[in-house]
């Protein structure tokens, strides 16, 4: 009976997407944690201030006031920046879960990739019942972020979020974010990765993580669709995450971690449109957007907007396909 009720609720949610405006909920996550790229922490505010809500509304989306993750006074006093980041991810998870349950597409405006656990946890606990949903992850980044404290060369927490989500490191951070169980490696797809540490690459090679290349993204290849179909068949919901350093460095010239050979924002936006046509694609996150003096011409903000609008376009085309059936 519970299974039938859950399916009914899911079906009603799909009809709501199909016959109403696409609902988009923007959620800002400003917390970065120690030994991360702090100079990008203002990216969420920068994206909001540029008028992303108006752009979405001009494309027939319904939005609401932007939510912002904010620790309580007691949480702000908690010892340790990593601990506070974990608590903030727990708060992010609650926002993501609530928005999805109310029929909105959560879009995370994230300071950096360490918000991954919160986005995943929110989706994991966004179902109708008590059972955690099976979450698939498409992680699009120039870096694999699959380091652990034992393999990292930089010591940067921002190089570990996928490993944390997969249950390979920093268990207490994951649990405080509410992500339990951890994601099986077979439910993870890495996209456009082209810079890894040696021991990190060894972990990847021995894992069940799947990959899509820069070329797969540019061509919207069969492999890209194969991976989306595989996740659609093996998980309940899919989270798609982009770190802005994945792009061609000409579109993120102020980013400190660029890597040559990335896709353009136009190519990646078109690929995101294809990915979000899949019904189980349930949330989008965009991390580490350069701002201020790091984006004097606004090229990076425009690139980020291209990606957000590309993802939303996929949801809209999915709804149109349902209406045409």
N, C-alpha and C positions, 0 to 999 in steps of 0.2 A: 504494500500500500504506500509506504514512504517512497519507494523507488518510483511508483507511478505518479505520485504527487510532485516529486522533483522533476520528472520529465514534463509534466503539465506546466509547471512554473517556467521551465526552460523554454517550452514552446511558446508560451505567452510572451516571454521576453523577446523572442525572435520576432513575433508578430508586431510587438511594440516598435522594434527597430524598423521593421519593414513598412509600416503604415503611418509612422509619425516622423517628425524631424529627428535626425540623428542627434542624440544627446551626448554632450561632451563635458566632462568635469575636469577642470585643470587643478592640479594639486602641486603646490610648491614644497620642495624638501631642501632647506638651506643648510642642513648639518653635514659636515664633511669628516670630522674625526681627525685626530692627530696623524702626522706623517702622510697626509694627502695633499692634493694640489689646492691649497687654500685660496690662491689667487683667482680661482674660478667659482668661488662660493656665491658670488652675486649673480650668477647666471639665471637662476629662477626669477628673481625680481626683474632682471633685464628683459627676459622674454615676455613677462606680463606687461611691462611698461610700454613695450613697442606696439601693443594693440592686437595681440593674438586673438583675443575674444571677438573683436570686431571682424577680423578676417574669417573666423569660424562662422560667425553669424551671417556674414555676407555669402557664405556657401551653404546656407540653409541648415545650419546647426543651431540647436538650442543649448545655451550655456547657462551657468549659474555663477554667483560670486566665487572667485578663486579661493580655494582652501589653502591654508599654510600650516605645515607641521610646526608646532611650538611646544617645547617642554614645559611642564609645570615648574613652579618655583622649587619644589622639592627635587624634581628631576634635574634641574639646572645645578643644584648643589651636589648631586651624586658624584662620587669620586671617579675620575678617569674619563678622558675624552672618548675612548673607544666604548666605554660603558654608556656614556651619554648618547653616542651615536646609535648604539643598539636600542636604547630606550626610544629615541626618536624614530627609529625604524618600526618599532612596535606601534607608535602613534600613527605613522604613515600607513601601516597595514590596516588599521581600523578605518581610516578615511577611504582607502581603496576598496575595502570590502563593502562599506556602506554605499559608496557611489555605484558600484556594480550591481548591488542588490536593488537599488532604486532605478535601474535601467539606464545608467549613464556609462559611457566609455571613459574609464579613468585614463588621464594623460598626465604623467608625472613630469614636472619641470624640476630636474634634479641637479643638485650642486655637483655631484660626481657619482661614480658607479657604486659607491658603498651604500647607496639607497636600494640596491638590488634586492636585498633580503626583505625589506619592507614591502616593496611592490609584489614580490612573489608570495609573501605571507598573506597579504590582503586578498589576492586571488584565491589562494589555497583555502581561505575561510569565508569565501563569498557564496557558497552554495546554500541550498535550502535546508539541508540537514546538518547534523553534527559532524558527519564524516568529512575530513579534509579532502578537498578536490585534488586530483592529480594535475600538476601544473607542468606544462612544457615551456621551455625557455629558448628563444632565439636571441643570442647575444652578439650584437654587431659592433665590433670594436677593432681598432688596429692592434690591440693587445688582447691576449687570451684571458687575462685576469684570473689565471688558474694557479697562481703561486700560493704557497703556504709559508708560514714563518721559517720553515726549514729550507725551502728552495729559493726564496726571494734573494735577489742581489741588492735591491734598493731598500728593502724594509718598508716599502710603501703599502699601506693598507689598501689603497686603491688598486693594487695589483692582485688582490685576493678574493674579491666578492664572489666569483663563480665557484671557486674552491670552497668557500664558506657555505654557499647555497647547496653544494653537493655533499656537505657533511665531512669534508676532509680537513677542516681547520676551524679554530675559534668557535667551538660548539656553543659556548655561553652567549656569544653575540647573536648567533642564529636563533637560539631558543628565546632570548629576550625580544627578538623581533617577531616571535611567534611562528617561525617557519619550522614546522615539525609534522611529518617527517621531512628529512632533507630530500632534495631532488635526486633521483637516480641519474647517473651520468647519461644513460640512453635517452633521457628526456631533455637533453641539452644539445643545442646546435650552435656552434660558433660561426660567425660570419665575418669575412674580410680580414681575418687575423694575419698579420705579417711581421710581428715583432714579439718574440718570446725569449725568456731566459732559458739556458740549457736544461736545467733540472725541471723547469716548468714544462718544457717541450717533452721531456721524458714522461712526465705524468700524463700529458695529453695523449701521447702515443700509446700508453698502456690503458687508457680509459675507453669507454664506449661513446664518448662525445663524438658527434658528427659535425661536418663542416660544409659551409658554402663559401666559395671563393669570391674575390672581387669580380672576376669574370662572370660568375653565376649571377651576381647582382646586376651587373651591366646588361646582361642578356636576358634577365628574368628566366633563367635556364630551366631545363627539365629537372635538374638536381634541386634547385630551389623549391620547385613545386613538389618534388618527391619528399623532401624533408618536411614541408608543411603538411602534406598528406599523412606522412608517417606519424607526426605529432598529433594530428587530428584524430587518428585512429587509436592512439595509445594513451592520450591524456584527456582531461576534461576541459581545460582552458589553456590558452597559450599567451604568454607574455613576450612582447617584442621590445627589446632594449637597444638603444643606440648611444654610443659615446661619440661625441662630435669629432674626436681625433681620428675616427675612421675615414673621414672625408679627405679628398684631395687637399693638401696643405694650402693651396691658394684660396680655399674657402674658410680656412681656420688659421690665418697667418699668426694670430696672437696666441694660439694654443701651444703650451710648452712641450707637448708630447706627440707632435705630428710625426707621421711616417709616410714616406713617399709611396705613390702608387695607389692611392685610395680612389674610390668612386666619387663622382660629382654628386652634389645634393639632388640634382635632377634625376640622375640614374638611380640613386638610392630611394628617392621619393617614389619613383615608378615601381621599384621592387616592393616597397612597403604597400603600395596600392594592391599589388598582386597578393601579398601575404595576408592583408586584412580582408580580402574577399573570403577567406576561410572563416566559417562561422565560429570556430573556437578561439580565434584571435580576440582576446578580451581586454587588453590594456596595452598602452604604449608608454615608454619612458625615454626621455632625452636628457643626456647628462653632459656636464662639463662644457657649457657654452661660453666662449670668451665674451667679455663685456668691457665697457669703459674704454680705457686706453688700449686694451687688447683687441678692440674691435672698432676702431675709429671710423671706418667707412660703413659699418653695419653689415658687412658681407656675411659674417658668421650668424648674426641674428636672422638674416634673410634665409640662409641655408637651413637653420633650425626650423623656421616657419615652413619651408618647402617640405621638410620631412613630416612635420605634424599634419599638414594639409594632405600630403600623400597618403598617410595612414588613414585619415578620416575619409578620404575619397574611396578607399577600399571598402570601408564599412558601408558607405552610401551605395556603392555599386552592388554590394552583397544584398542590401535591402531591395534594390531595384530588381535584382535577379529573383528574389522571393516573390515580389509583386507580379512578375511576368509569368510565374509558374501557374 
